[in-house]
Amino acid sequence: MYFRHFGLSGPPFQFTIAPAALFRGREHAEALAALEWGLIHEPSGYTLLVGEPGMGKTTLICSILSRRYQDIHAAYLNYPKLPVIDLFRMALRQLGIDPPPASKLDCIEALKLLVHRTPNDERVAFVMDEAQGLNDEAFEEMRLLANYVNAGQHNVQMVLVGQPSLLDRLESAELRQLAERIGTRVALNPLTPDETQRYIEHRLRTRSGTSERVFTRSALRRIVLGSRGIPRRINVLCHNSMLAAYSAGNRRVGPKEVRAVVDEYEDLQSISKGNAPAPRRAWYRFWRAAKSAATINAFGAAVGGLSSVPLDHSRAAAGSGNQPSSAVNAGALKSSFRR
């Protein structure tokens, strides 16, 4: 595996969700606190989290759910294109009702019975990831479901997580009734340059490494600029740059590898928008630079091995327990996007 070439205990920039490796920059710490407040205390029953793709929204949600609060019974829904009846059945199964009822009416009645049997100091939460993919009918069904099953108890929470286009959807006339009910709102913004460097350091330290040992200073600067503070892009650039340095036999990642990787990434991004020149094919050049079949085989194994990294459902090391975080405050609950 390529990470051993750099003296690491595992791949530091894997693309799977790892709640235990969550980096708590200012934006992510505030969003985490807002989500925690929304699940435990928000009186409106609705919480909204928005952010560009790759900002770490799903990682934040999984980090919160991995804490397994005793007073929260949560269903995590991440396939918005399913019919409403299938979403209801998926939620019931996660809430312990298996097999769930076959009809929508029976599902609604089962949810209502579950909520009414839940003590007043506990909550049932429905977390909808990629919520911008829901159709208007599904949004309306969720609103009606919350109204029906709550019946004055106010112990059902709806958490909507999605991309900025979700805001446009909620501003439409069809969804106005739902939008007006949302209490906690938070936007997840890109990391600052300083936070980006600390993010890279954090990920490397989880694998017994340091940024100084793996990257040159100029390489780090190029990654900070090229990533634009988006965690997923940071992972891609760091991972691919390390693979490029490994295939060339370099002990540290230098600016040459990062420049080629950033150029290739930006070319592919432009192609996806239909306005780009032919890609520079930096990977082909690095592949040709490998000196032996053994190196090529190891390089291929390193790429293929990433898919075997399991989802970490362990309890987050910090902030676990049944009490809300002390970080919840007015600053954490501010809305940083324009209504």
C-alpha positions as CSV (number, residue, x, y, z in Angstrom):
1,M,0.0,0.0,0.0
2,Y,1.3,3.5,-0.9
3,F,0.8,4.9,2.6
4,R,3.6,2.7,4.0
5,H,6.0,4.4,1.6
6,F,5.4,7.6,3.7
7,G,5.6,5.8,7.0
8,L,1.9,6.0,7.7
9,S,-0.3,3.4,9.5
10,G,-3.2,3.7,6.9
11,P,-4.5,5.9,4.1
12,P,-5.1,9.3,5.6
13,F,-7.3,10.8,2.9
14,Q,-9.7,8.0,2.2
15,F,-13.0,8.9,0.6
16,T,-15.3,6.9,2.9
17,I,-17.1,8.6,5.8
18,A,-15.2,8.4,9.0
19,P,-17.0,10.3,11.8
20,A,-14.2,9.6,14.3
21,A,-11.8,11.5,12.1
22,L,-14.0,14.6,11.9
23,F,-12.0,17.8,11.7
24,R,-13.5,20.5,13.9
25,G,-12.8,23.8,12.2
26,R,-14.9,26.8,13.2
27,E,-17.5,26.2,10.5
28,H,-17.8,22.5,11.3
29,A,-17.9,23.0,15.0
30,E,-20.7,25.5,14.7
31,A,-22.7,23.3,12.3
32,L,-22.2,20.3,14.7
33,A,-23.5,22.3,17.6
34,A,-26.5,23.5,15.6
35,L,-27.3,20.0,14.5
36,E,-27.1,18.8,18.1
37,W,-29.4,21.6,19.3
38,G,-31.8,20.8,16.5
39,L,-32.0,17.1,17.4
40,I,-32.3,17.7,21.2
41,H,-34.0,21.0,21.8
42,E,-35.3,22.8,18.7
43,P,-39.0,23.6,19.5
44,S,-40.0,24.2,15.8
45,G,-39.4,20.5,14.9
46,Y,-37.3,21.4,11.8
47,T,-33.6,21.9,11.3
48,L,-31.8,22.8,8.0
49,L,-28.2,22.3,7.1
50,V,-26.9,23.4,3.6
51,G,-23.5,23.4,2.0
52,E,-21.8,22.9,-1.4
53,P,-20.9,19.4,-2.4
54,G,-17.9,18.0,-0.7
55,M,-18.2,20.3,2.4
56,G,-18.6,17.4,4.8
57,K,-22.4,17.5,5.5
58,T,-22.8,13.8,5.6
59,T,-19.8,13.3,7.8
60,L,-21.3,15.8,10.3
61,I,-24.6,13.9,10.3
62,C,-22.9,10.5,10.8
63,S,-20.8,12.0,13.5
64,I,-23.9,13.2,15.4
65,L,-25.7,9.9,14.9
66,S,-22.7,7.8,16.0
67,R,-23.1,9.3,19.5
68,R,-26.3,7.3,20.0
69,Y,-28.0,9.7,22.3
70,Q,-30.3,7.7,24.6
71,D,-33.1,10.3,24.3
72,I,-33.0,10.4,20.4
73,H,-34.4,7.7,18.2
74,A,-33.2,8.5,14.7
75,A,-33.8,7.3,11.2
76,Y,-31.2,8.3,8.6
77,L,-32.6,8.6,5.0
78,N,-30.2,9.2,2.2
79,Y,-32.0,8.2,-1.0
80,P,-34.5,11.0,-1.8
81,K,-35.6,9.5,-5.1
82,L,-37.4,6.7,-3.5
83,P,-41.2,6.8,-3.4
84,V,-42.7,8.3,-0.2
85,I,-44.0,4.9,0.9
86,D,-40.5,3.4,0.7
87,L,-39.0,6.3,2.7
88,F,-41.6,5.7,5.4
89,R,-40.8,1.9,5.4
90,M,-37.1,2.6,5.6
91,A,-37.6,4.9,8.6
92,L,-39.8,2.4,10.4
93,R,-37.2,-0.4,9.8
94,Q,-34.5,1.8,11.3
95,L,-36.7,2.7,14.3
96,G,-37.2,-1.0,15.1
97,I,-40.4,-1.9,13.3
98,D,-39.5,-4.8,11.0
99,P,-41.1,-5.8,8.8
100,P,-42.8,-2.4,8.3
101,P,-46.4,-2.2,7.1
102,A,-47.1,-2.5,3.4
103,S,-49.4,0.5,2.8
104,K,-48.7,4.2,3.3
105,L,-51.7,4.6,5.7
106,D,-50.5,1.7,7.9
107,C,-47.0,3.2,7.9
108,I,-48.3,6.5,9.0
109,E,-50.4,4.9,11.8
110,A,-47.3,2.8,12.9
111,L,-45.2,6.0,13.1
112,K,-47.9,7.8,15.0
113,L,-48.2,4.9,17.5
114,L,-44.4,4.9,17.9
115,V,-44.3,8.6,18.6
116,H,-47.1,8.5,21.1
117,R,-45.4,5.7,22.9
118,T,-42.2,7.8,23.1
119,P,-41.8,9.6,26.5
120,N,-42.2,13.4,26.3
121,D,-38.5,13.9,27.2
122,E,-37.3,11.8,24.2
123,R,-37.5,12.5,20.5
124,V,-38.0,10.7,17.2
125,A,-35.8,12.2,14.4
126,F,-36.0,11.8,10.7
127,V,-32.7,12.9,9.0
128,M,-33.1,13.4,5.3
129,D,-29.7,13.7,3.5
130,E,-29.5,15.1,-0.1
131,A,-32.9,16.6,0.6
132,Q,-32.6,18.8,-2.6
133,G,-33.5,15.6,-4.5
134,L,-36.9,15.3,-2.9
135,N,-39.9,16.2,-5.0
136,D,-42.6,18.6,-3.8
137,E,-44.9,15.8,-2.9
138,A,-42.3,14.2,-0.6
139,F,-41.7,17.5,1.2
140,E,-45.5,18.0,1.7
141,E,-45.8,14.4,2.9
142,M,-43.1,15.0,5.5
143,R,-44.8,18.2,6.7
144,L,-48.2,16.5,7.0
145,L,-46.6,13.5,8.7
146,A,-44.9,15.8,11.4
147,N,-48.2,17.6,12.0
148,Y,-50.2,14.4,12.2
149,V,-47.9,12.3,14.5
150,N,-46.9,15.2,16.8
151,A,-50.4,16.0,18.0
152,G,-49.2,18.6,20.5
153,Q,-46.3,16.5,21.9
154,H,-43.5,18.3,19.8
155,N,-41.2,15.3,20.0
156,V,-40.7,14.7,16.3
157,Q,-37.7,16.3,14.6
158,M,-37.2,16.7,10.8
159,V,-33.5,17.4,9.8
160,L,-33.1,18.5,6.2
161,V,-29.5,18.3,4.8
162,G,-28.7,19.4,1.3
163,Q,-27.0,21.5,-1.3
164,P,-27.7,25.3,-1.7
165,S,-30.3,24.5,-4.4
166,L,-32.4,23.2,-1.4
167,L,-32.8,26.9,-0.4
168,D,-34.2,27.8,-3.8
169,R,-36.7,24.9,-3.5
170,L,-37.8,26.0,0.0
171,E,-38.4,29.6,-1.3
172,S,-41.0,28.4,-3.8
173,A,-44.7,29.0,-3.2
174,E,-45.4,25.3,-3.0
175,L,-43.0,24.8,0.0
176,R,-43.6,28.0,1.8
177,Q,-45.5,26.4,4.6
178,L,-42.6,24.0,5.3
179,A,-40.0,26.7,5.0
180,E,-41.8,28.9,7.6
181,R,-41.6,26.1,10.2
182,I,-37.8,25.7,10.0
183,G,-36.2,27.0,13.2
184,T,-32.5,26.1,13.3
185,R,-30.7,27.0,10.1
186,V,-27.0,26.7,9.4
187,A,-24.8,26.9,6.3
188,L,-21.5,25.1,6.0
189,N,-18.8,27.3,4.3
190,P,-15.3,26.4,3.0
191,L,-12.3,26.1,5.3
192,T,-9.9,29.1,5.6
193,P,-6.4,28.6,4.3
194,D,-5.1,28.1,7.9
195,E,-7.9,25.6,8.6
196,T,-7.1,23.8,5.4
197,Q,-3.5,23.3,6.6
198,R,-4.7,22.1,10.0
199,Y,-7.2,19.8,8.3
200,I,-4.3,18.1,6.3
201,E,-2.3,17.9,9.5
202,H,-5.2,16.4,11.4
203,R,-5.8,13.7,8.8
204,L,-2.2,12.7,8.7
205,R,-1.9,12.5,12.5
206,T,-4.8,10.1,12.6
207,R,-2.4,7.8,10.6
208,S,0.7,8.5,12.6
209,G,2.1,11.0,10.3
210,T,2.7,14.8,9.9
211,S,2.4,17.2,7.0
212,E,6.0,18.1,7.3
213,R,7.1,14.5,6.8
214,V,4.9,13.9,3.8
215,F,4.6,17.3,2.0
216,T,7.1,20.1,1.2
217,R,5.9,23.6,2.2
218,S,5.5,24.7,-1.4
219,A,3.4,21.5,-2.1
220,L,1.1,22.3,0.8
221,R,0.7,25.9,-0.4
222,R,-0.4,24.6,-3.8
223,I,-2.9,22.2,-2.3
224,V,-4.4,25.0,-0.1
225,L,-4.9,27.2,-3.1
226,G,-6.1,24.4,-5.4
227,S,-8.6,22.9,-2.9
228,R,-10.4,26.2,-2.2
229,G,-11.1,25.0,1.3
230,I,-13.5,22.2,0.3
231,P,-12.7,19.0,2.4
232,R,-13.5,16.5,-0.4
233,R,-11.3,18.3,-2.8
234,I,-8.5,18.5,-0.2
235,N,-8.7,14.7,0.1
236,V,-8.6,14.2,-3.6
237,L,-5.6,16.4,-4.2
238,C,-3.6,15.1,-1.2
239,H,-4.4,11.5,-2.0
240,N,-3.6,11.8,-5.8
241,S,-0.4,13.8,-5.1
242,M,0.8,11.2,-2.6
243,L,0.2,8.5,-5.2
244,A,2.1,10.5,-7.9
245,A,5.1,11.0,-5.6
246,Y,4.9,7.3,-4.6
247,S,4.9,6.1,-8.3
248,A,7.9,8.4,-9.0
249,G,9.8,7.0,-5.9
250,N,9.9,10.3,-4.1
251,R,10.0,10.3,-0.3
252,R,8.0,13.6,0.0
253,V,5.3,15.2,-2.2
254,G,6.7,18.2,-4.0
255,P,5.1,21.1,-6.0
256,K,5.7,19.2,-9.3
257,E,3.3,16.4,-8.3
258,V,0.7,18.8,-6.8
259,R,0.8,21.1,-9.9
260,A,0.1,18.2,-12.3
261,V,-2.7,16.8,-10.1
262,V,-4.4,20.2,-9.7
263,D,-4.1,20.8,-13.4
264,E,-5.7,17.4,-14.2
265,Y,-8.4,18.0,-11.6
266,E,-9.3,21.4,-13.0
267,D,-9.3,20.1,-16.6
268,L,-11.7,17.3,-15.6
269,Q,-13.9,19.8,-13.8
270,S,-14.0,22.0,-16.9
271,I,-14.8,19.1,-19.2
272,S,-17.8,18.2,-17.0
273,K,-19.1,21.7,-17.8
274,G,-18.6,21.2,-21.5
275,N,-16.0,24.0,-22.1
276,A,-12.6,22.5,-21.6
277,P,-9.6,21.6,-23.7
278,A,-8.2,18.0,-23.8
279,P,-6.9,16.9,-20.4
280,R,-3.2,17.0,-19.7
281,R,-3.2,13.3,-18.8
282,A,-0.8,13.8,-15.9
283,W,-1.6,10.4,-14.6
284,Y,-0.4,8.8,-17.8
285,R,3.0,10.5,-17.5
286,F,3.3,9.5,-13.8
287,W,2.4,5.9,-14.8
288,R,5.1,5.9,-17.5
289,A,7.6,7.2,-14.9
290,A,7.2,4.0,-12.8
291,K,10.5,2.1,-13.1
292,S,9.4,-1.5,-12.6
293,A,6.4,-3.8,-12.8
294,A,6.6,-4.2,-9.0
295,T,6.0,-0.5,-8.5
296,I,3.1,-0.5,-11.0
297,N,1.5,-3.5,-9.3
298,A,1.8,-1.8,-5.9
299,F,0.4,1.4,-7.3
300,G,-2.6,-0.5,-8.6
301,A,-3.1,-2.3,-5.3
302,A,-3.0,1.0,-3.5
303,V,-5.8,2.5,-5.6
304,G,-7.9,-0.6,-5.4
305,G,-7.4,-1.0,-1.6
306,L,-9.2,2.3,-0.8
307,S,-12.6,0.8,-1.4
308,S,-12.2,-1.6,1.4
309,V,-12.0,1.0,4.1
310,P,-15.1,0.4,6.3
311,L,-17.5,3.1,7.6
312,D,-16.5,3.9,11.2
313,H,-19.7,3.8,13.3
314,S,-17.8,4.1,16.6
315,R,-18.7,6.8,19.1
316,A,-17.0,10.1,18.4
317,A,-14.2,10.7,20.9
318,A,-15.2,14.2,21.8
319,G,-18.5,15.5,22.9
320,S,-20.2,12.1,23.3
321,G,-22.9,11.5,25.8
322,N,-26.5,12.5,26.4
323,Q,-26.0,16.2,27.2
324,P,-26.1,18.9,24.6
325,S,-22.7,20.5,23.8
326,S,-21.8,23.6,25.6
327,A,-20.8,25.0,22.3
328,V,-24.4,25.7,21.4
329,N,-24.8,29.4,21.5
330,A,-26.2,32.3,19.5
331,G,-23.1,32.2,17.2
332,A,-23.6,28.6,16.4
333,L,-27.2,29.1,15.5
334,K,-26.7,32.1,13.3
335,S,-27.8,31.8,9.7
336,S,-24.9,32.6,7.4
337,F,-26.9,32.5,4.2
338,R,-29.4,35.0,2.8
339,R,-33.0,34.0,2.9
